[in-house]
């Protein structure tokens, strides 16, 4: 398993250099169900990684037809010469049936099945060197292009294996606990039936975090750890610092959906500890845990130090990260952590729990990673108290790292056009 902070690329072999002296361009098929130039998290990752692959290789991008127009507009302004977009959609009848987010559980597998057939046809025509499944980054759902073939097959970055520790189940509430148990049962079966098979068929598995690597390591030919985040340092992060609070008051942000496993109740509880007496909390987001969080803040006597802003536009969230003294991110099963990466890119230190992606993304002197065993609330409060101010904005997880990373992963594939 590779430490992504110190060695973010893995792979063997070297690029063959033809007579002209430049490495040969490989043919790559990228499958990205979610891929949007202006999208966040999953769609944004699909676009950032596909574009990075096209920097040094000839890439065929297999993605949803609904994104084709937006991608075409982006390419008209910022061309990517090595990128060929292959829009793929199911029948108009099935598309009309897909009205709710839950429909992804039947639409996505059908799309992946069609993607697999399309990939076979394209491979016969183009003879790809590498076939790479990028999104969805879910380790228990189908990936149509991941199958044995003459090309090198890469699955990931993928995530989903992280679960809420049962010793912390009381933080979820009754409904949250039921949801977590159902998720464990359902995804656990699917991961054994689908995920393990995909790991065995892929030549390289890219895990978003150490939990995923532990689950699939025994079944993979090769596995590395690399989050799918692609956030470059914000230029405005070097501007003047304008704090939220007055003298002696520091502000922590909580950013995300207000659902049990995101850990908002942990954050509010930490605020009530003596170590965090000089802190206030701004909660950015919306969801079913809002009222439960308000009640807890009232019970603990910190309601006057907790502000609920509701869901805000991304621009406002980024502006808040430039003013905050910390991002408090105690999620219990976050696969990657885009808000965490955006905070670091803004120069905002992060206090998180040692679960899933955030603990991989937050490096030394960039915040505090709290052990989930023992007094987690006390650890979060002490973590806030130990911060020494804002940090140098982090550029380690920017999209500029991706071309070299992908070149290493693709390096031991055969070359069709030397």
Secondary structure, 3 states (H helix, E strand, C coil): CCCCCCCCCCCCCCCCECCCCCECCCEEEEEECCCCCCCCHHHHHHHHHHHHHHHHCEEEEEEEHHHHHHHHHHHHHCCCCCEEEEEECCCHHHHHHCCCHHHHHHHHHHHHHHHHHHHHHHHHHHCCCEEEEEECCECCCCCCCCCCCCCEEEEEEEECCCCCCHHHHHHCHHHHHHHHHHHHHHHHHHHHHHHHHHHHHCCEEEECCHHHHHHHHHHCCCEEECCCCCCCCCHHHHCCCCCCCCCCCEEEEEECCCCHHHCHHHHHHHHCCHHHCCEEEEEECCCCCHHHHHHHHHHHCCHHHEEEEECCCHHHHHHHHCCCCEEEECCCCCCCCHHHHHHHHHCCCEEEECCCCHHHHCCCCCEEEECCCCCHHHHHHHHHHHCCCCCCCCCCCCHHHHHHHHHHHHCCCCCCCC
